[in-house]
Amino acid sequence: MPKCVWDNSTGAFGQCAANDYTLLSLAGKPPTESARLLAYAQHRAVLCKRITTEAACLLASDLGCGWDRLVSVCFASDAALLRPEVLQGRLFCAGSLLDQATRCLLLPQLSSSSSNRNSNSSSSSGLLAATTCGADAACSYLTAPQLAAALAAAPAAEPYLRLAALASFNEWPPPEGSGGACVARWLTQPDTLAALGRSATASPTGWLLQPDLVGSGCSSTLAGANVSAAPEMARVRAAVAAAASACQAAGAAGGADGCAAAEAGCDWAERGVAGGGSSSSSTNGSSSSGGTCGVGTTALLDSLFDPNDAWVKALDEMTAVCTARATTAACAAAGSIVVDPARLDTWRDVLVDGGGDWVDGGSGGAGGLAAAQPPPLLRWMAVAAVLVLAGMTAVC
């Protein structure tokens, strides 16, 4: 297969991108947490891209597929990675407070479209959302007025809600007109919030990601491996905390413009009560001019991949080789890779079973690729291959 392919799905001019099957050219099972996550993401990216209709794309929710209506392309959205079963053992432990908060936000909500229908439909939808949320003892459904009142009484809950929304690929604050939200009960408990605040104050370099929020002592997601998740969680938490610090500095220095220009992958969110206002999902960072600059989706995703990992370096190098080629002819002349496309099927559950093995077919494998890296925030976009700008409304 060609090493690089010309991709014009994002506009008339196009660009040279690494082949969707790049990782399949690397020898052996994915050996690390970062490598397994890359394999997982590549599986989703390729399968989503194969889908050609919007209806089929939106049905592939288990893959995290999203449909871009501007260019009629199915792509692996950020939702493919931002889900509890992926983040467990990386950002938080199963059963931790942050795990509870993300899972509650993922339960059905009363959407703005439901609340704008007739009163009978709105009441029915609201009852369904509240019932579904209430079925989980760790969750509580709050209407928009109740949520606003809860945050006014306990403003310390908002940064944790923003973090949970970020980790579950949800909007926060909820979009204007939404009926409410399913939130973890601990977010309305002053004693719990006070204890979390004390932990964050005692260890500021860890930001919000303290052990009493994310848990500790959990294992890797690999079935039967009994491998501690502590090293990977420590690395990811440190990377996210560093991004939060950079975002705080960018917001303090330049407000919304400084936040947008930051290389750390920050997002700016205007201040506003729950149920209206910002459509951004940034976590609480530095406030200026009525808003906050915090860790955004891009920064969180990039933190999940160890830049020193051999597979990550291999993908980085291939991405750099391809993006440097500015014409279709130069892109086609980049060379070829040897892959077995059937290997992709072994990566559907790679985070649990480790994936299938493969012997290097002559491409050099991970060890044969140099370690030059492109700008860091391209990694997940490189895996997704189809570089499209799509809002959350296009994500199933």
Buried (B, 14 or more C-beta within 10 A) or exposed (E): BBBBBBBEBBEEEBBBBBBBBBBBBBBBBBBBBBBBBBBBBBBBBBBBBEBEEBEEBBEBEEBBBBBBEEBEBBBBBBBBBBBBEBBBBBBBBBEBBBBBBBBBBBBBBBBBEBBEEEEEEBBEBBEEBBEBBEEBEBBBBBBBEBBBBBBEEBEBBBBBBBBBBBBBBBBBBBBEBBBBBBBBBBBBEEEBBEBBBEBBEEEEEBBBBBBBBBBBEBBBBBEEEEBBBBEBBEBBBBBBBBBBBBBBBBBBBBBBEBBBEBEBBBBBBBEBBBBBBBBBBBBBBBBBEEBBBBBBBBBBBBBBBBBEBBBBBBBBBBBBBBBEBEEEEBBBEBEEBEBBEEBBEBBBEBBBBBBBEBEBBEBBBBEEBEEEBBEBBBBBBBBBBBBBEBEBEBBB
